Amino acid sequence: MKHPVDAHVGKRVRHRRWLVGMTQQQLADRVGIKFQQIQKYETGMNRVSASRLWDIAAALEVPIAYFFDGLDSAQARAPAAQGDYLADKEALELVRSYYAIPEPQRRRLFDLARVLSEAA
């Protein structure tokens, strides 16, 4: 059974990897492991050791604390939350694409999305 902390760390690894546009294979190559192991980390099926998390953080250019952002002690004891949008591949791709748009157009797109969601 997945531990909620392992699932959270795995989601944060996947989230950061997607934001920087890196594949599981590329991350695995940088860390020196097989891509299947990255898959297991990202799903929370395998626990990430401290030294491996250090290597992943360096490869993804974030501090170690990044992987624990948004995790509180109640979540650490409770089952993984349902409805986590950042766990969705399509949502992550949308966020990455959104931030690739120049600021003025991105602001207009944001305003349009807000209007459309309010009308729905």
N, C-alpha and C positions, 0 to 999 in steps of 0.2 A: 504494500500500500504506500502511496506517495505521501511524504511528509509535506505539509503546507509550505514550509520554508523552502524546501527543495523545489517545489513547483513554482514558487514566486521567483527564486533566483533563476530558474530555467527560463521563465517568461521574460525576465529582464535581459538575459543573454540573447534570446531570440529577438527581442525588441531592438536592442542596440545593434545587433548584427544586421537586421533589416534596415535600420535607419542609415547605416553607413554603406549599405548596398553590398554586403559581403555574403557569399554563399557559405553553407555549412562546410563544404570542402576547403574553401579558402581559410576559414577560421581554424579548421582542423590542421591544415598545413602549417599555419603560423604557430599553433600551440604544440604541434608534434604528435598528434594523435589521429585516429581514424575518424572520418566524418560520422560514422554510426554512433561514436561516443558522444559527439556534439548533439546528435538527435536525442540520445538518452538524457543528456543534461537538460536540454530544452524542454522536454516533456516532464521532467522531474522524476523520471524512473530511476536514474542514477544520481547519487549525491555527488556534488563537486567538492573535491578536497580543497583545502586552503591554498596549497601550492598551485593547483590547477586553476583555481579561481584567480590567483595572482597573474598567471600566464594569460588567461582569457581577458582579464582587465587590461593588461598591457597591449594585447593584440587589438582590442576594441577601443583603446585609448580613452579609458574611463577609470576613475578611482574605484577601489574595491567597494566602497560604500554605495556606489551606484546600484549594485545588484540587490541591495536591501532597502532602497528608497521605497516608501509607500507601504512598508511592512510594519505592522504594530504587533504588540504581544498577543492581542486577541486573535489576530489573523494567524499567528504562528501556532496557535492551539486549535483553531477551527478548520473545518474542511475548506478547500479552495473555493473562492467566491465564484458564483455563476455570473454570466453576463460580462465578462472581462473583454472589452472591445479590443484591447491591444493583443489579446491572444489570437485574434482572428487575422489570418494571412491577408485577406483583402483590406482590412482596416489599416494594417501596417503599411501595405503598399500605397494606399491612399494618402496616409500621413507623409510618407517619404516623397511621393509625387507632389503633394501640396507644398512642402518646403523647398522643392526645386523650382517653384514658380517665383518670378521676381516679386518683390514686396508690394508694389502698387496693384498688380493684377491679383496677387494673393488676397489682399484686403477686399477687393471687389468680389472675389469668389467666396470669401468667408461671409460677406454680407448677403450674397445671393443664397448661400446654403442656409443661413439663419432664417431668412424670409420664407424659403421653401419649407423648412421644418416647422415653422409656426403655422403655415397654411395647411399642413398635413393633418 
